[in-house]
Amino acid sequence: MSELYKFDDLSNYVDQAGDGFHEIAYEDIGFTQATNADQYYRRLIKQERTLYRPDDLGAAEDDALKLLPFRTLQSLAFPGETYKLAFTPDLLAQVFKGDDHPLIPADVLGSGGDHSDQGGYLPNQQFKEKGLFPDSDPDDHWWIPAGRVFMSSSDLEEASEELEYARKHFFLPLRYRDPFHTETY
């Protein structure tokens, strides 16, 4: 018969793995960073962040693309954009490399400018500069945008017009725009 875990034991293992001293890098396929076999570790395998829209859909600043900072939510909780972590510096250095050259050219990763509505990979420094990601985030992490949802059927409207339309239509999402500006109604 195999050993059964008690709830307190499992709780202690989870606490140990989550204490900040038992992290394994995603790139460490062989688990070489796990230095003590008697302890429990955790490895990040996926990271996503959702930035939300303000309750007024950006009307106060006349910016229909306005997003709230990470971990900020207002009462209506309108989703703005979701980002998936694509590359870390170690992943690029260890996995995506050829014979002394990177396999992903710098122009594919972007120039660090505002590519938020042009698809492609976005550096987290860009989000930190805008106050959307915490300053404590490590630099040189690249994120993939998922697209935006809008509450009006036309992209010609100002943020205040979108808010007025949304109020009349129960704040239903009516339009999706992918990172490459392709619209779906």
WOPE-V827359 format. One record per residue. N is the residue number from 1. PSI is psi in whole degrees, -180 to 180 (999 if undefined). Layout:
# WOPE-V827359
((N,PSI) (N,PSI))
This chain:
# WOPE-V827359
((1,136) (2,159) (3,133) (4,140) (5,141) (6,156) (7,-43) (8,-38) (9,-47) (10,-41) (11,-42) (12,-40) (13,-42) (14,-43) (15,-42) (16,-46) (17,-27) (18,14) (19,-2) (20,-9) (21,3) (22,45) (23,136) (24,130) (25,147) (26,-36) (27,-16) (28,76) (29,-36) (30,1) (31,37) (32,-20) (33,-12) (34,93) (35,-19) (36,114) (37,-18) (38,0) (39,165) (40,142) (41,167) (42,152) (43,131) (44,124) (45,-12) (46,139) (47,128) (48,149) (49,134) (50,126) (51,136) (52,160) (53,153) (54,161) (55,-28) (56,10) (57,25) (58,8) (59,-36) (60,-33) (61,6) (62,48) (63,100) (64,-12) (65,7) (66,132) (67,150) (68,153) (69,157) (70,138) (71,23) (72,133) (73,138) (74,176) (75,-32) (76,-15) (77,53) (78,123) (79,139) (80,-65) (81,142) (82,137) (83,139) (84,136) (85,124) (86,-50) (87,141) (88,162) (89,-40) (90,-37) (91,-44) (92,-41) (93,-37) (94,-33) (95,-46) (96,64) (97,149) (98,-148) (99,89) (100,27) (101,149) (102,144) (103,-18) (104,109) (105,153) (106,-34) (107,-21) (108,-37) (109,-14) (110,168) (111,1) (112,-2) (113,-168) (114,96) (115,20) (116,-22) (117,19) (118,12) (119,-172) (120,-175) (121,142) (122,130) (123,144) (124,-19) (125,-36) (126,-41) (127,-37) (128,-39) (129,-34) (130,-1) (131,17) (132,-32) (133,153) (134,146) (135,-22) (136,-10) (137,142) (138,151) (139,168) (140,32) (141,138) (142,136) (143,150) (144,122) (145,151) (146,-18) (147,171) (148,148) (149,136) (150,156) (151,28) (152,159) (153,-5) (154,140) (155,5) (156,-9) (157,151) (158,168) (159,-39) (160,-36) (161,-38) (162,-41) (163,-45) (164,-44) (165,-44) (166,-41) (167,-37) (168,-16) (169,32) (170,29) (171,39) (172,136) (173,128) (174,-15) (175,138) (176,134) (177,119) (178,173) (179,-15) (180,15) (181,24) (182,126) (183,141) (184,134) (185,999))
